[in-house]
Amino acid sequence: MKSGLSIGFIFLLFFIINCTKKEMTTVDVGEDTKAHYDTTAIDSFSVGATSVDIVRKIKMSSKKYQDSIKEAAARQIEEKRIKDELEKENKKKLEEEKKKNEENSAKKITGSTQTITTE
């Protein structure tokens, strides 16, 4: 019985080992021997090495930032110009209304003095 159990154990062990074996694959190393790095010319492990993608993003973001600052400044200047024009127009309208009111009040005063003198 011990020999049957040990034979079964050996077959089980042999089966597990055969199932876990992986096939070796051949790799053609001759095609791509050049390493593609995404870092600047500084040693990639030294302090100050920055990824090319990150450097590009920083430059793009700073360009976008500068453009947005210029755009915001231009927008503020335009808004100020429009505001000044509106204030000038409002002042002109107020002055015209004041003149009309003065003329109307002057006509009323002269009209009321004429009616008093005719009585």
C-alpha positions as CSV (number, residue, x, y, z in Angstrom):
1,M,0.0,0.0,0.0
2,K,2.9,2.3,0.7
3,S,4.4,1.6,-2.7
4,G,1.0,2.4,-4.4
5,L,0.7,5.6,-2.5
6,S,4.3,6.6,-3.2
7,I,3.8,5.8,-6.9
8,G,0.6,7.9,-7.0
9,F,2.4,10.7,-5.3
10,I,5.3,10.6,-7.8
11,F,2.8,10.6,-10.7
12,L,1.0,13.6,-9.2
13,L,4.2,15.4,-8.6
14,F,5.3,14.6,-12.2
15,F,2.0,15.9,-13.6
16,I,2.2,19.2,-11.7
17,I,5.7,19.8,-12.8
18,N,4.9,19.1,-16.5
19,C,1.8,21.4,-16.3
20,T,3.8,24.3,-14.9
21,K,6.6,24.2,-17.4
22,K,6.6,27.2,-19.8
23,E,7.7,27.1,-23.3
24,M,10.8,29.0,-24.2
25,T,10.2,31.7,-26.8
26,T,12.9,32.9,-29.1
27,V,13.4,36.6,-29.3
28,D,15.0,38.3,-32.3
29,V,17.4,40.8,-30.7
30,G,18.9,42.0,-33.9
31,E,15.9,44.1,-35.0
32,D,15.6,46.6,-32.2
33,T,18.9,47.1,-30.4
34,K,18.6,50.9,-29.9
35,A,17.0,51.9,-26.7
36,H,14.4,54.7,-26.9
37,Y,14.8,57.0,-24.0
38,D,12.4,59.8,-23.1
39,T,14.8,62.0,-21.1
40,T,17.0,64.9,-22.0
41,A,20.7,64.5,-22.6
42,I,21.3,64.6,-18.8
43,D,21.9,61.2,-17.3
44,S,18.4,59.9,-16.7
45,F,19.2,58.9,-13.1
46,S,20.9,62.2,-12.1
47,V,19.3,65.0,-10.2
48,G,17.6,67.4,-12.7
49,A,16.8,64.9,-15.3
50,T,13.3,65.7,-16.6
51,S,11.2,63.7,-19.0
52,V,10.9,65.1,-22.5
53,D,7.1,64.9,-22.2
54,I,7.1,66.8,-19.0
55,V,9.4,69.5,-20.3
56,R,7.1,69.9,-23.4
57,K,4.0,70.1,-21.1
58,I,5.7,72.8,-19.0
59,K,6.6,74.8,-22.1
60,M,3.1,74.4,-23.5
61,S,1.4,75.4,-20.3
62,S,3.6,78.4,-19.8
63,K,2.9,79.5,-23.4
64,K,-0.8,79.0,-22.8
65,Y,-0.5,80.8,-19.5
66,Q,1.3,83.8,-21.2
67,D,-1.3,83.8,-24.0
68,S,-4.2,83.8,-21.4
69,I,-2.6,86.7,-19.5
70,K,-2.3,88.7,-22.7
71,E,-5.9,87.9,-23.6
72,A,-7.1,88.8,-20.2
73,A,-5.2,92.1,-20.3
74,A,-6.7,92.9,-23.8
75,R,-10.1,92.0,-22.5
76,Q,-9.8,94.3,-19.5
77,I,-8.6,97.2,-21.7
78,E,-11.6,96.6,-24.1
79,E,-14.0,96.5,-21.2
80,K,-12.5,99.7,-19.7
81,R,-12.8,101.4,-23.1
82,I,-16.5,100.4,-23.5
83,K,-17.2,101.5,-19.9
84,D,-15.6,104.9,-20.6
85,E,-17.7,105.3,-23.8
86,L,-20.9,104.4,-21.9
87,E,-20.1,106.9,-19.2
88,K,-19.4,109.7,-21.7
89,E,-22.7,108.9,-23.5
90,N,-24.6,108.9,-20.2
91,K,-23.0,112.2,-19.2
92,K,-24.0,113.7,-22.5
93,K,-27.6,112.5,-22.1
94,L,-27.7,113.9,-18.6
95,E,-26.4,117.3,-19.7
96,E,-28.9,117.4,-22.6
97,E,-31.7,116.5,-20.1
98,K,-30.6,119.2,-17.7
99,K,-30.5,121.7,-20.6
100,K,-34.0,120.7,-21.6
101,N,-35.3,120.9,-18.1
102,E,-33.7,124.3,-17.6
103,E,-35.2,125.5,-20.9
104,N,-38.6,124.1,-19.9
105,S,-38.5,125.6,-16.5
106,A,-37.3,128.9,-18.0
107,K,-40.3,128.8,-20.4
108,K,-42.7,128.0,-17.6
109,I,-41.3,130.9,-15.5
110,T,-41.5,133.3,-18.4
111,G,-44.9,132.0,-19.3
112,S,-46.2,132.4,-15.8
113,T,-44.9,135.9,-15.6
114,Q,-46.6,136.8,-18.8
115,T,-49.9,135.5,-17.5
116,I,-49.6,137.4,-14.4
117,T,-48.8,140.7,-16.2
118,T,-51.8,140.2,-18.5
119,E,-54.2,140.0,-15.7
